[in-house]
Amino acid sequence: MSQQLQFPEPVEGTVDPAAGETAKADGMALAAAHTTIEWADACAAAIELMARRGVVFQAADLIAEGLVDEPDSPARWGPAFLKASRAGVIEAAGVVQSKRATVHRSLCRAWQGTAAYRRNAA
C-alpha cells in the first residue's frame, strides 16, 4: 500500500502540457542568452564532430573526449543540443543514464548524427 496521497484524476491546473512546453522554451532561451559565445562555439564544434562519426553520444562524451569543457551551468547543454537538432546535425537516439557524476546517473537523451548530415559532411 502506498503512503502517497492519490487523486483519482489530475487536480485542475496541475497538468498542462502547453504550459510545460512554454516553460521549457523560456528556460532554454534564458540559458542560451547567458551562454558565452566561446563555449557555445566549442560545444557546437564538438557536437558536429561526434555527429560526423555516426556514433550515439551524450554530453558527457564531449567532455570525456576533451572536445569541450564542462559549462558553468548544466542548463547550457539543452540549448546547444536543441540548436544542433533543429539544424539537422543530430537526432535523438534514445534515453540513457548520464555518465556525468554530477547528475547522479539521471536519465538524459542520447544523440546521433543524422544520415543527411553525415553524407553532406563527408
C-alpha positions as MATLAB code, in Angstrom:
seq = 'MSQQLQFPEPVEGTVDPAAGETAKADGMALAAAHTTIEWADACAAAIELMARRGVVFQAADLIAEGLVDEPDSPARWGPAFLKASRAGVIEAAGVVQSKRATVHRSLCRAWQGTAAYRRNAA';
ca = [
       0.000    0.000    0.000;
       1.288    3.434   -0.967;
       1.745    6.153    1.632;
       1.462    8.745   -1.131;
      -1.739   10.763   -1.415;
      -3.569    9.591   -4.523;
      -6.126   11.550   -6.531;
      -8.411    9.694   -8.946;
      -7.859   12.390  -11.601;
      -5.377   15.231  -12.032;
      -6.123   18.280   -9.941;
      -7.361   21.105  -12.171;
      -4.459   23.219  -13.422;
      -1.665   20.851  -12.352;
      -1.245   19.107  -15.698;
      -0.844   21.474  -18.615;
       1.428   20.238  -21.425;
       1.287   23.587  -23.230;
       2.404   25.444  -20.103;
       5.202   22.902  -19.666;
       6.437   23.460  -23.222;
       6.275   27.228  -22.737;
       8.285   26.990  -19.514;
      10.833   24.753  -21.246;
      11.211   27.178  -24.168;
      11.542   30.132  -21.792;
      14.190   28.321  -19.732;
      16.157   27.306  -22.820;
      16.086   30.871  -24.157;
      17.310   32.226  -20.824;
      20.110   29.643  -20.657;
      21.182   30.350  -24.245;
      21.222   34.089  -23.595;
      23.661   33.570  -20.696;
      25.986   31.170  -22.506;
      29.344   32.548  -23.618;
      29.934   32.591  -27.358;
      33.234   30.763  -26.856;
      31.629   27.833  -25.033;
      28.669   27.711  -27.441;
      31.015   27.600  -30.448;
      33.225   24.918  -28.870;
      30.177   22.842  -27.973;
      28.712   23.175  -31.475;
      32.022   22.029  -33.000;
      32.146   19.079  -30.593;
      28.581   18.035  -31.420;
      29.334   18.294  -35.146;
      32.460   16.139  -34.764;
      30.556   13.429  -32.890;
      27.723   13.659  -35.427;
      30.159   13.038  -38.304;
      31.402    9.910  -36.531;
      27.892    8.462  -36.563;
      28.132    7.166  -33.001;
      25.493    7.501  -30.303;
      26.673   10.055  -27.740;
      25.649   12.306  -24.869;
      27.033   15.480  -23.321;
      29.389   13.520  -21.059;
      31.127   12.062  -24.108;
      32.029   15.546  -25.349;
      33.762   16.257  -22.052;
      35.391   12.814  -21.779;
      36.959   13.235  -25.221;
      38.271   16.681  -24.317;
      36.188   18.343  -27.031;
      34.540   20.876  -24.718;
      34.818   21.895  -21.078;
      32.048   21.470  -18.536;
      29.845   24.588  -18.820;
      29.352   26.963  -15.909;
      25.787   25.626  -15.613;
      24.281   22.324  -16.766;
      21.455   24.399  -18.264;
      23.822   25.260  -21.143;
      23.614   21.767  -22.660;
      19.953   21.839  -23.640;
      20.115   24.853  -25.942;
      23.298   23.542  -27.596;
      21.763   20.179  -28.430;
      18.436   21.759  -29.410;
      20.176   24.098  -31.861;
      22.093   21.204  -33.453;
      18.928   19.127  -33.633;
      16.937   21.902  -35.297;
      19.781   22.407  -37.789;
      19.576   18.741  -38.803;
      23.023   17.883  -37.427;
      21.797   15.373  -34.833;
      18.682   13.425  -33.957;
      17.519   11.754  -30.785;
      18.793    8.191  -30.382;
      17.021    7.211  -27.167;
      17.261    7.913  -23.477;
      20.151    6.625  -21.379;
      21.635    7.128  -17.945;
      24.003   10.059  -17.878;
      27.685    9.281  -17.485;
      28.196   12.595  -15.646;
      28.752   12.035  -11.928;
      27.365   15.472  -11.129;
      23.848   14.412  -12.124;
      23.882   11.068  -10.289;
      23.209    8.944  -13.401;
      19.883   10.604  -14.105;
      18.281    9.991  -17.471;
      19.417   12.041  -20.435;
      18.901   11.993  -24.167;
      21.368   10.214  -26.403;
      22.100   11.677  -29.831;
      23.446   10.569  -33.177;
      24.396   12.439  -36.324;
      21.660   12.405  -38.943;
      22.309   10.423  -42.089;
      21.908   13.594  -44.173;
      24.447   15.489  -42.060;
      26.950   12.633  -42.238;
      26.530   12.433  -46.037;
      26.956   16.193  -46.501;
      29.921   16.372  -44.111;
      31.801   13.557  -45.868;
];
